[in-house]
């Protein structure tokens, strides 16, 4: 069974690892370049003792240098901060949708499910093997992006690591598994690969936005004692109208929220894979 899974999914695995390697190489390149730029600014006296840049232009020559750093590395926001969740969704959807649907389209399930390997073992083994590869790929991508945000935050490109919440750390692994599970379930029910890919991508976006907002809202928060800007710089501030006190998540809640969000994504993925198995057992005949 292991050899069969490898033979059937080896190209998908290799393409996934190649994409993650390219992403990792891109982050290493940006980190190296940004670190050299920060060292140059430090040599020019534009880095304070706290490690942040002089945004107020003191010394006077630092204003244009800091603005230049931000403009130079501003591309990292759409490429990495927004691109990593999209990459995880695309990879998970394109790998998960054909897992059951392609067997039905090509009628190969008539052979695969009438041999010595039961249908349940076939489903569980394929889901576990492919899901493990996606989880490792997501963790590697999350680690690379988490390392990337440090020099960019020091340089003022982003305000804090909260802006990288959905693209760094543990969340890309959960996002990849959620997209994969959703694609498997939709493919098993629709029994068509391409419609399953489209439906999985749309469903992933909806689930990601809903679950992310739910975790943010339902987690205990602190409140500012004054207007919005009185919250700490490293806090996750909520959007609010006016200058009234608003809720925010302090920096110490970053990893607990990451773990909570990952757990929610994994629970959703498990439920979707259960639905996929039900459709595989009852409809995919």
KEVEXKOL-636049 format. One record per residue (C-alpha): residue number from 1; residue in three letters; x, y, z. Coordinates in Angstrom, 1 decimal. Each point is the difference from the previous one (the first is absolute). Example, Ala and Ser with C-alpha at 12.3 -4.5 7.8 and 13.67 -1.06 7.14 Angstrom:
<nulos>
NULO 1 ALA 12.3 -4.5 7.8
NULO 2 SER 1.4 3.4 -0.7
</nulos>
This chain:
<nulos>
NULO 1 UNK 0.0 0.0 0.0
NULO 2 UNK 2.8 2.4 0.8
NULO 3 UNK 1.7 -0.6 -3.3
NULO 4 UNK -3.3 0.4 -1.8
NULO 5 UNK -0.6 3.4 1.7
NULO 6 UNK 3.5 1.2 -0.9
NULO 7 UNK -0.4 -1.1 -3.6
NULO 8 UNK -3.3 1.8 -0.3
NULO 9 UNK 0.9 3.2 1.8
NULO 10 UNK 3.7 0.3 -0.5
NULO 11 UNK -0.2 2.9 -2.5
NULO 12 UNK -2.4 1.9 2.2
NULO 13 UNK 2.3 -0.5 2.9
NULO 14 UNK 3.1 1.2 -1.9
NULO 15 UNK -1.8 3.1 -1.3
NULO 16 UNK -1.2 0.8 3.5
NULO 17 UNK 3.6 -0.3 1.4
NULO 18 UNK 1.3 2.0 -3.0
NULO 19 UNK -2.4 2.9 0.7
NULO 20 UNK 0.8 0.0 3.7
NULO 21 UNK 3.7 0.0 -0.8
NULO 22 UNK -0.4 3.0 -2.4
NULO 23 UNK -2.0 1.8 2.8
NULO 24 UNK 2.7 -0.9 2.5
NULO 25 UNK 2.7 1.2 -2.3
NULO 26 UNK -1.8 3.3 -0.7
NULO 27 UNK -0.3 0.6 3.8
NULO 28 UNK 3.6 -0.7 0.6
NULO 29 UNK 1.0 2.4 -2.8
NULO 30 UNK -2.2 2.8 1.3
NULO 31 UNK 1.2 -0.6 3.6
NULO 32 UNK 3.6 0.3 -1.1
NULO 33 UNK -0.6 3.1 -2.0
NULO 34 UNK -2.1 1.7 2.7
NULO 35 UNK 2.5 -0.9 2.7
NULO 36 UNK 2.8 1.6 -2.0
NULO 37 UNK -2.2 3.1 -0.5
NULO 38 UNK -0.7 0.2 3.7
NULO 39 UNK 3.7 -0.3 0.8
NULO 40 UNK 0.7 2.9 -2.5
NULO 41 UNK -2.6 2.1 1.8
NULO 42 UNK 1.5 -1.0 3.3
NULO 43 UNK 3.4 1.2 -1.2
NULO 44 UNK -1.6 3.3 -1.0
NULO 45 UNK -1.3 0.4 3.5
NULO 46 UNK -3.7 -0.5 -1.0
NULO 47 UNK -0.7 -2.9 2.4
NULO 48 UNK -0.9 0.8 3.6
NULO 49 UNK 1.2 -2.0 3.0
NULO 50 UNK -3.4 -1.8 0.1
NULO 51 UNK 0.8 -1.3 -3.5
NULO 52 UNK -2.6 2.0 -1.9
NULO 53 UNK 0.5 2.6 -2.7
NULO 54 UNK -0.2 3.8 0.6
NULO 55 UNK -3.3 0.7 -1.7
NULO 56 UNK 0.0 3.6 1.2
NULO 57 UNK 3.1 0.9 -2.1
NULO 58 UNK 2.3 0.4 2.9
NULO 59 UNK 2.8 0.0 -1.0
NULO 60 UNK -1.3 2.1 -2.9
NULO 61 UNK 1.5 -2.1 -2.8
NULO 62 UNK -1.8 -3.1 1.2
NULO 63 UNK -3.5 0.9 -1.2
NULO 64 UNK 0.7 -0.6 -3.7
NULO 65 UNK 2.1 -3.1 0.7
NULO 66 UNK -2.8 -1.6 2.0
NULO 67 UNK -2.6 0.9 -2.7
NULO 68 UNK 2.2 -1.6 -2.5
NULO 69 UNK 0.2 -3.2 2.0
NULO 70 UNK -3.8 -0.2 0.2
NULO 71 UNK -0.5 0.6 -3.7
NULO 72 UNK 2.7 -2.5 -0.9
NULO 73 UNK -1.6 -2.8 2.0
NULO 74 UNK -3.6 0.9 -0.2
NULO 75 UNK -0.5 -2.7 -2.6
NULO 76 UNK 0.3 -2.7 2.7
NULO 77 UNK -3.5 0.8 1.3
NULO 78 UNK -2.0 -1.3 -3.0
NULO 79 UNK 2.6 -2.6 -0.9
NULO 80 UNK 0.5 -1.7 3.4
NULO 81 UNK -2.7 1.3 2.4
NULO 82 UNK -2.8 -0.5 -2.4
NULO 83 UNK 1.6 -2.5 -2.4
NULO 84 UNK 0.8 -2.8 2.5
NULO 85 UNK -3.7 -0.7 1.0
NULO 86 UNK -0.9 0.1 -3.7
NULO 87 UNK 2.8 -2.4 -0.8
NULO 88 UNK -1.1 -2.4 2.7
NULO 89 UNK -3.6 0.1 -1.3
NULO 90 UNK 1.0 -0.6 -3.6
NULO 91 UNK 2.4 -2.9 0.8
NULO 92 UNK -2.5 -1.6 2.4
NULO 93 UNK -2.9 0.3 -2.4
NULO 94 UNK 1.8 -1.3 -3.1
NULO 95 UNK 1.3 -3.0 2.0
NULO 96 UNK -3.1 -0.8 1.9
NULO 97 UNK -2.7 0.4 -2.7
NULO 98 UNK 1.3 -2.9 -2.3
NULO 99 UNK 0.5 -2.4 2.9
NULO 100 UNK -3.5 -1.5 -0.3
NULO 101 UNK -1.5 1.9 -2.9
NULO 102 UNK 2.7 -1.1 -2.5
NULO 103 UNK -0.5 -3.7 0.9
NULO 104 UNK -3.7 0.4 -0.8
NULO 105 UNK 0.5 2.0 -3.1
NULO 106 UNK 2.4 -2.6 -1.4
NULO 107 UNK -2.0 -3.0 1.4
NULO 108 UNK 3.2 -1.3 1.7
NULO 109 UNK -1.8 -0.4 3.3
NULO 110 UNK -1.6 -3.1 -1.4
NULO 111 UNK 3.4 -1.6 0.1
NULO 112 UNK 1.6 1.9 3.0
NULO 113 UNK -2.9 -0.8 2.4
NULO 114 UNK -0.6 -3.7 -1.0
NULO 115 UNK 3.5 -1.2 0.8
NULO 116 UNK 1.4 -1.3 3.3
NULO 117 UNK 0.2 3.6 1.5
NULO 118 UNK -3.4 1.1 1.4
NULO 119 UNK -1.4 3.3 -1.0
NULO 120 UNK 0.4 1.4 3.5
NULO 121 UNK 3.6 -0.9 0.2
NULO 122 UNK 0.6 1.5 -3.5
NULO 123 UNK -1.7 3.3 1.0
NULO 124 UNK 1.7 0.3 3.4
NULO 125 UNK 3.5 -0.9 -1.3
NULO 126 UNK -0.1 2.5 -2.9
NULO 127 UNK -1.4 2.8 2.1
NULO 128 UNK 2.5 -0.6 2.8
NULO 129 UNK 3.0 -0.2 -2.3
NULO 130 UNK -0.8 3.0 -2.2
NULO 131 UNK -1.2 2.0 3.0
NULO 132 UNK 3.3 -0.6 1.8
NULO 133 UNK 1.9 1.4 -2.9
NULO 134 UNK -2.2 3.1 -0.2
NULO 135 UNK 0.4 0.5 3.8
NULO 136 UNK 3.8 -0.1 -0.2
NULO 137 UNK -0.1 2.4 -3.0
NULO 138 UNK -2.2 2.4 1.9
NULO 139 UNK 2.1 0.0 3.0
NULO 140 UNK 3.1 0.6 -2.1
NULO 141 UNK -1.7 2.9 -1.7
NULO 142 UNK -1.2 1.4 3.3
NULO 143 UNK 3.4 -0.1 1.6
NULO 144 UNK 1.6 1.7 -3.0
NULO 145 UNK -2.6 2.9 0.0
NULO 146 UNK 0.3 0.3 3.8
NULO 147 UNK 3.7 0.5 -0.3
NULO 148 UNK -0.6 2.5 -2.9
NULO 149 UNK -2.2 2.3 2.0
NULO 150 UNK 2.6 0.9 2.6
NULO 151 UNK 2.4 2.1 -2.1
NULO 152 UNK -3.0 1.5 -1.9
NULO 153 UNK -1.7 1.0 3.2
NULO 154 UNK 3.2 1.5 1.3
NULO 155 UNK 0.2 2.0 -3.2
NULO 156 UNK -3.5 1.3 0.2
NULO 157 UNK -1.5 -1.9 -2.9
NULO 158 UNK -2.6 -1.5 2.3
NULO 159 UNK -1.1 1.1 3.4
NULO 160 UNK 0.3 -3.3 1.8
NULO 161 UNK -0.1 -3.8 -0.4
NULO 162 UNK -3.8 0.1 0.4
NULO 163 UNK -0.2 1.0 -3.6
NULO 164 UNK 1.6 -3.3 -0.9
NULO 165 UNK -2.4 -2.0 2.1
NULO 166 UNK -1.6 -1.9 -2.9
NULO 167 UNK 3.3 -0.6 -2.0
NULO 168 UNK 2.6 -0.8 2.7
NULO 169 UNK 0.5 -2.3 2.9
NULO 170 UNK -2.4 -3.0 0.2
NULO 171 UNK -2.9 1.2 -2.0
NULO 172 UNK 1.2 -0.9 -3.6
NULO 173 UNK 0.0 -3.7 1.0
NULO 174 UNK -3.6 0.3 1.1
NULO 175 UNK -0.9 1.9 -3.1
NULO 176 UNK 1.5 -2.6 -2.3
NULO 177 UNK -1.8 -2.8 1.8
NULO 178 UNK -3.3 1.9 0.0
NULO 179 UNK 0.2 0.6 -3.7
NULO 180 UNK 1.0 -3.6 -0.6
NULO 181 UNK -2.9 -1.4 2.1
NULO 182 UNK -2.5 2.3 -1.5
NULO 183 UNK 1.1 -1.0 -3.5
NULO 184 UNK -0.1 -3.7 0.8
NULO 185 UNK -3.6 0.3 1.4
NULO 186 UNK -1.3 2.1 -2.9
NULO 187 UNK 1.7 -2.3 -2.5
NULO 188 UNK -1.6 -3.0 1.6
NULO 189 UNK -3.5 1.5 -0.1
NULO 190 UNK 0.2 1.7 -3.4
NULO 191 UNK 2.0 -2.8 -1.6
NULO 192 UNK 1.7 2.5 -2.3
NULO 193 UNK 3.5 1.4 0.4
NULO 194 UNK -0.1 3.5 -1.5
NULO 195 UNK -3.3 1.1 1.6
NULO 196 UNK 1.3 -1.4 3.3
NULO 197 UNK 3.2 2.2 -0.3
NULO 198 UNK -2.0 3.1 -0.5
NULO 199 UNK -2.5 -0.7 2.8
NULO 200 UNK 2.8 -0.9 2.4
NULO 201 UNK 1.8 3.3 -0.7
NULO 202 UNK -3.1 2.1 0.6
NULO 203 UNK -1.0 -2.1 3.1
NULO 204 UNK 3.5 0.3 1.4
NULO 205 UNK 0.0 3.8 -0.3
NULO 206 UNK -3.4 0.2 1.8
NULO 207 UNK 1.1 -2.5 2.8
NULO 208 UNK 3.3 1.8 0.5
NULO 209 UNK -1.6 3.4 0.4
NULO 210 UNK -2.8 -1.3 2.3
NULO 211 UNK 2.2 -2.1 2.2
NULO 212 UNK 2.7 2.7 0.2
NULO 213 UNK -2.5 2.6 1.1
NULO 214 UNK -1.7 -2.4 2.4
NULO 215 UNK 3.3 -0.8 1.8
NULO 216 UNK 0.8 3.7 0.2
NULO 217 UNK -3.4 0.9 1.5
NULO 218 UNK -0.4 -2.9 2.3
NULO 219 UNK 3.4 0.2 1.6
NULO 220 UNK 0.2 2.1 3.2
NULO 221 UNK 1.3 3.5 -0.7
NULO 222 UNK 1.3 3.1 1.7
NULO 223 UNK -1.4 3.5 -0.5
NULO 224 UNK 1.8 3.3 -0.5
NULO 225 UNK -0.5 2.6 2.7
NULO 226 UNK -0.2 2.8 -2.6
NULO 227 UNK -0.1 0.4 -3.8
NULO 228 UNK 1.1 -2.7 -2.5
NULO 229 UNK 3.7 1.1 0.0
NULO 230 UNK 0.3 -0.7 3.7
NULO 231 UNK 0.3 -3.7 -0.7
NULO 232 UNK 3.5 -1.5 0.1
NULO 233 UNK 1.9 0.1 -3.3
NULO 234 UNK 0.3 -3.8 0.0
NULO 235 UNK -3.7 -0.6 0.6
NULO 236 UNK -2.6 -1.4 -2.4
NULO 237 UNK -2.5 2.9 -0.2
NULO 238 UNK -3.6 -0.3 -1.0
NULO 239 UNK -1.5 2.3 -2.5
NULO 240 UNK -2.3 2.5 1.7
NULO 241 UNK -1.7 3.3 -0.9
NULO 242 UNK 0.8 3.1 2.0
NULO 243 UNK 2.5 0.5 2.8
NULO 244 UNK -1.7 -2.2 2.6
NULO 245 UNK 1.7 -2.8 1.9
NULO 246 UNK 0.4 -3.0 -2.2
NULO 247 UNK 1.0 -3.7 0.6
NULO 248 UNK 3.4 -1.3 -0.9
NULO 249 UNK 2.0 -3.2 0.4
NULO 250 UNK 3.4 0.6 1.7
NULO 251 UNK 3.2 -1.4 -1.4
NULO 252 UNK 0.0 -2.9 2.5
NULO 253 UNK -3.1 -1.5 -1.7
NULO 254 UNK 1.7 -0.5 -3.3
NULO 255 UNK 0.9 -3.7 0.4
NULO 256 UNK -3.1 -1.0 2.0
NULO 257 UNK -2.1 1.5 -2.8
NULO 258 UNK 2.2 -1.8 -2.6
NULO 259 UNK -0.6 -3.3 1.8
NULO 260 UNK -3.7 0.7 0.4
NULO 261 UNK -0.4 0.9 -3.7
NULO 262 UNK 1.9 -3.1 -1.0
NULO 263 UNK -2.2 -2.2 2.1
NULO 264 UNK -3.1 1.5 -1.5
NULO 265 UNK 1.3 -0.6 -3.5
NULO 266 UNK 1.0 -3.6 0.8
NULO 267 UNK -3.4 -0.7 1.4
NULO 268 UNK -1.7 1.4 -3.1
NULO 269 UNK 2.3 -2.1 -2.1
NULO 270 UNK -0.8 -3.2 1.9
NULO 271 UNK -3.7 0.7 -0.3
NULO 272 UNK 0.3 0.6 -3.8
NULO 273 UNK 2.1 -3.2 -0.4
NULO 274 UNK -2.8 -1.9 1.8
NULO 275 UNK -2.5 1.4 -2.4
NULO 276 UNK 2.3 -1.0 -2.9
NULO 277 UNK 0.2 -3.6 1.3
NULO 278 UNK -3.8 -0.1 0.3
NULO 279 UNK -0.4 1.1 -3.6
NULO 280 UNK 2.8 -2.5 -1.1
NULO 281 UNK -1.8 -2.8 1.8
NULO 282 UNK -3.5 0.8 -1.2
NULO 283 UNK 0.2 1.9 -3.3
NULO 284 UNK 3.3 -0.9 -1.6
NULO 285 UNK -1.1 -3.4 -1.4
</nulos>
